[in-house]
Amino acid sequence: MYSYNTLSEAVNDLIKRGYTTDFLLKSDQDYLICSDNSFELSPDDFVIDEIYRFEGMTDPADESIVFAISSDKHNIKGMVINSFGADFGYRSSKLVEHLRKAIK
């Protein structure tokens, strides 16, 4: 596991290590959307390799989280970057539950 001081430092290093695809997380869907290749990844299609949390500079409750994700099935590596504040807690899709388990 690596250690980063800022979100941008983590993102830049993950890109250098091959995590180049942006995945989008939508609370009402049970899959990640691959913005580059227009396909979806269900929770069974990927693993979470690394997780990094960052607190906001002015408000510690304003957190961001980076998930480094890979899929052997699709031969792809990328990231999900999401807020980890109050709004992350009330989402209730299968995908969000999968991501939450990885955080614990």
PyRosetta script that sets phi, psi and omega in degrees:
from pyrosetta import init, pose_from_sequence

init()
pose = pose_from_sequence("MYSYNTLSEAVNDLIKRGYTTDFLLKSDQDYLICSDNSFELSPDDFVIDEIYRFEGMTDPADESIVFAISSDKHNIKGMVINSFGADFGYRSSKLVEHLRKAIK")
pose.set_psi(1, 141.1)
pose.set_omega(1, -179.6)
pose.set_phi(2, -97.6)
pose.set_psi(2, 166.3)
pose.set_omega(2, 178.0)
pose.set_phi(3, -127.5)
pose.set_psi(3, 130.7)
pose.set_omega(3, -178.3)
pose.set_phi(4, -130.0)
pose.set_psi(4, 148.2)
pose.set_omega(4, 177.9)
pose.set_phi(5, -89.6)
pose.set_psi(5, -27.6)
pose.set_omega(5, -177.2)
pose.set_phi(6, -134.7)
pose.set_psi(6, 159.8)
pose.set_omega(6, 176.7)
pose.set_phi(7, -60.4)
pose.set_psi(7, -45.2)
pose.set_omega(7, -177.7)
pose.set_phi(8, -64.6)
pose.set_psi(8, -35.8)
pose.set_omega(8, 176.5)
pose.set_phi(9, -62.8)
pose.set_psi(9, -43.5)
pose.set_omega(9, 178.7)
pose.set_phi(10, -64.0)
pose.set_psi(10, -47.5)
pose.set_omega(10, -178.4)
pose.set_phi(11, -61.2)
pose.set_psi(11, -45.5)
pose.set_omega(11, -179.0)
pose.set_phi(12, -62.4)
pose.set_psi(12, -41.0)
pose.set_omega(12, 179.6)
pose.set_phi(13, -70.4)
pose.set_psi(13, -40.5)
pose.set_omega(13, 177.9)
pose.set_phi(14, -61.9)
pose.set_psi(14, -39.1)
pose.set_omega(14, 176.4)
pose.set_phi(15, -61.1)
pose.set_psi(15, -44.7)
pose.set_omega(15, 178.2)
pose.set_phi(16, -60.0)
pose.set_psi(16, -30.0)
pose.set_omega(16, -179.0)
pose.set_phi(17, -92.3)
pose.set_psi(17, 11.8)
pose.set_omega(17, 171.4)
pose.set_phi(18, 101.7)
pose.set_psi(18, -0.1)
pose.set_omega(18, 178.9)
pose.set_phi(19, -86.8)
pose.set_psi(19, 75.8)
pose.set_omega(19, -169.1)
pose.set_phi(20, -101.5)
pose.set_psi(20, -12.1)
pose.set_omega(20, -178.0)
pose.set_phi(21, -89.6)
pose.set_psi(21, 136.9)
pose.set_omega(21, 174.3)
pose.set_phi(22, -91.6)
pose.set_psi(22, 125.7)
pose.set_omega(22, 175.0)
pose.set_phi(23, -108.3)
pose.set_psi(23, 139.2)
pose.set_omega(23, 179.5)
pose.set_phi(24, -105.1)
pose.set_psi(24, 138.4)
pose.set_omega(24, 179.2)
pose.set_phi(25, -111.8)
pose.set_psi(25, 119.8)
pose.set_omega(25, 176.3)
pose.set_phi(26, -115.0)
pose.set_psi(26, 131.9)
pose.set_omega(26, -171.8)
pose.set_phi(27, -64.9)
pose.set_psi(27, -23.7)
pose.set_omega(27, -176.8)
pose.set_phi(28, -95.1)
pose.set_psi(28, 8.3)
pose.set_omega(28, -178.5)
pose.set_phi(29, -125.5)
pose.set_psi(29, 151.9)
pose.set_omega(29, -178.4)
pose.set_phi(30, -101.7)
pose.set_psi(30, 35.2)
pose.set_omega(30, 177.8)
pose.set_phi(31, -155.2)
pose.set_psi(31, 161.5)
pose.set_omega(31, 173.1)
pose.set_phi(32, -90.8)
pose.set_psi(32, 143.5)
pose.set_omega(32, 176.6)
pose.set_phi(33, -100.4)
pose.set_psi(33, 127.6)
pose.set_omega(33, 177.4)
pose.set_phi(34, -87.9)
pose.set_psi(34, 108.6)
pose.set_omega(34, -174.6)
pose.set_phi(35, -69.6)
pose.set_psi(35, -26.1)
pose.set_omega(35, -179.0)
pose.set_phi(36, -79.2)
pose.set_psi(36, -40.1)
pose.set_omega(36, -171.0)
pose.set_phi(37, -113.0)
pose.set_psi(37, 5.7)
pose.set_omega(37, 176.5)
pose.set_phi(38, 54.1)
pose.set_psi(38, 46.6)
pose.set_omega(38, 172.1)
pose.set_phi(39, -136.1)
pose.set_psi(39, 169.4)
pose.set_omega(39, -178.2)
pose.set_phi(40, -112.2)
pose.set_psi(40, 150.5)
pose.set_omega(40, 173.5)
pose.set_phi(41, -117.0)
pose.set_psi(41, 120.5)
pose.set_omega(41, 174.8)
pose.set_phi(42, -80.9)
pose.set_psi(42, 163.4)
pose.set_omega(42, 179.0)
pose.set_phi(43, -56.2)
pose.set_psi(43, -25.3)
pose.set_omega(43, 178.6)
pose.set_phi(44, -78.9)
pose.set_psi(44, -12.5)
pose.set_omega(44, -175.0)
pose.set_phi(45, -96.4)
pose.set_psi(45, -3.2)
pose.set_omega(45, -178.1)
pose.set_phi(46, -143.9)
pose.set_psi(46, 163.8)
pose.set_omega(46, 172.8)
pose.set_phi(47, -124.1)
pose.set_psi(47, 152.7)
pose.set_omega(47, 176.8)
pose.set_phi(48, -96.3)
pose.set_psi(48, 113.0)
pose.set_omega(48, -176.4)
pose.set_phi(49, -82.7)
pose.set_psi(49, -40.2)
pose.set_omega(49, -176.3)
pose.set_phi(50, -148.7)
pose.set_psi(50, 153.5)
pose.set_omega(50, 178.6)
pose.set_phi(51, -137.3)
pose.set_psi(51, 135.2)
pose.set_omega(51, 177.5)
pose.set_phi(52, -135.0)
pose.set_psi(52, 132.9)
pose.set_omega(52, 178.1)
pose.set_phi(53, -111.6)
pose.set_psi(53, 145.1)
pose.set_omega(53, 178.6)
pose.set_phi(54, -137.1)
pose.set_psi(54, 129.7)
pose.set_omega(54, 176.9)
pose.set_phi(55, -86.2)
pose.set_psi(55, 150.5)
pose.set_omega(55, 176.3)
pose.set_phi(56, -65.4)
pose.set_psi(56, 149.1)
pose.set_omega(56, -178.3)
pose.set_phi(57, -64.8)
pose.set_psi(57, -37.5)
pose.set_omega(57, -177.0)
pose.set_phi(58, -102.2)
pose.set_psi(58, -23.5)
pose.set_omega(58, -177.4)
pose.set_phi(59, -134.1)
pose.set_psi(59, 107.4)
pose.set_omega(59, -179.5)
pose.set_phi(60, -58.8)
pose.set_psi(60, -21.8)
pose.set_omega(60, 178.1)
pose.set_phi(61, -76.9)
pose.set_psi(61, -13.7)
pose.set_omega(61, 179.3)
pose.set_phi(62, -91.4)
pose.set_psi(62, 89.9)
pose.set_omega(62, -176.0)
pose.set_phi(63, -108.9)
pose.set_psi(63, 152.8)
pose.set_omega(63, 170.2)
pose.set_phi(64, -119.6)
pose.set_psi(64, 154.4)
pose.set_omega(64, 179.0)
pose.set_phi(65, -137.3)
pose.set_psi(65, 140.6)
pose.set_omega(65, 178.7)
pose.set_phi(66, -118.0)
pose.set_psi(66, 125.5)
pose.set_omega(66, 173.6)
pose.set_phi(67, -106.9)
pose.set_psi(67, 121.1)
pose.set_omega(67, 171.7)
pose.set_phi(68, -89.8)
pose.set_psi(68, 120.1)
pose.set_omega(68, -170.0)
pose.set_phi(69, -122.8)
pose.set_psi(69, 142.3)
pose.set_omega(69, 174.4)
pose.set_phi(70, -135.1)
pose.set_psi(70, 153.4)
pose.set_omega(70, 177.7)
pose.set_phi(71, -135.9)
pose.set_psi(71, 111.1)
pose.set_omega(71, 175.3)
pose.set_phi(72, -66.6)
pose.set_psi(72, -35.1)
pose.set_omega(72, -179.0)
pose.set_phi(73, -58.9)
pose.set_psi(73, -39.7)
pose.set_omega(73, -177.8)
pose.set_phi(74, -106.4)
pose.set_psi(74, 2.9)
pose.set_omega(74, 179.9)
pose.set_phi(75, 50.2)
pose.set_psi(75, 56.3)
pose.set_omega(75, -174.8)
pose.set_phi(76, -144.6)
pose.set_psi(76, 147.5)
pose.set_omega(76, 175.8)
pose.set_phi(77, -132.6)
pose.set_psi(77, 141.2)
pose.set_omega(77, 180.0)
pose.set_phi(78, -166.2)
pose.set_psi(78, -165.5)
pose.set_omega(78, -175.2)
pose.set_phi(79, -133.7)
pose.set_psi(79, 150.0)
pose.set_omega(79, 165.8)
pose.set_phi(80, -117.2)
pose.set_psi(80, 124.6)
pose.set_omega(80, 176.2)
pose.set_phi(81, -115.5)
pose.set_psi(81, 127.0)
pose.set_omega(81, -174.1)
pose.set_phi(82, -146.0)
pose.set_psi(82, 155.9)
pose.set_omega(82, 172.5)
pose.set_phi(83, -72.3)
pose.set_psi(83, 149.3)
pose.set_omega(83, -179.9)
pose.set_phi(84, -127.4)
pose.set_psi(84, 42.5)
pose.set_omega(84, 178.8)
pose.set_phi(85, -100.0)
pose.set_psi(85, -147.7)
pose.set_omega(85, -176.4)
pose.set_phi(86, -60.9)
pose.set_psi(86, -36.1)
pose.set_omega(86, -174.2)
pose.set_phi(87, -71.8)
pose.set_psi(87, -24.5)
pose.set_omega(87, 177.7)
pose.set_phi(88, -67.6)
pose.set_psi(88, -33.3)
pose.set_omega(88, -174.7)
pose.set_phi(89, -68.4)
pose.set_psi(89, -28.2)
pose.set_omega(89, -175.5)
pose.set_phi(90, -95.9)
pose.set_psi(90, -3.8)
pose.set_omega(90, 176.7)
pose.set_phi(91, -70.6)
pose.set_psi(91, 146.5)
pose.set_omega(91, -174.2)
pose.set_phi(92, -140.9)
pose.set_psi(92, 45.6)
pose.set_omega(92, 174.6)
pose.set_phi(93, -93.0)
pose.set_psi(93, 165.5)
pose.set_omega(93, 177.4)
pose.set_phi(94, -60.1)
pose.set_psi(94, -39.1)
pose.set_omega(94, -179.4)
pose.set_phi(95, -64.7)
pose.set_psi(95, -46.0)
pose.set_omega(95, 179.6)
pose.set_phi(96, -63.0)
pose.set_psi(96, -38.8)
pose.set_omega(96, 176.5)
pose.set_phi(97, -61.9)
pose.set_psi(97, -39.3)
pose.set_omega(97, 177.5)
pose.set_phi(98, -61.7)
pose.set_psi(98, -44.6)
pose.set_omega(98, 179.6)
pose.set_phi(99, -67.9)
pose.set_psi(99, -39.8)
pose.set_omega(99, 179.1)
pose.set_phi(100, -61.7)
pose.set_psi(100, -41.1)
pose.set_omega(100, 179.8)
pose.set_phi(101, -60.6)
pose.set_psi(101, -34.6)
pose.set_omega(101, -179.4)
pose.set_phi(102, -69.5)
pose.set_psi(102, -27.8)
pose.set_omega(102, -177.7)
pose.set_phi(103, -72.9)
pose.set_psi(103, -35.5)
pose.set_omega(103, -174.4)
pose.set_phi(104, -68.4)
pose.dump_pdb("model.pdb")
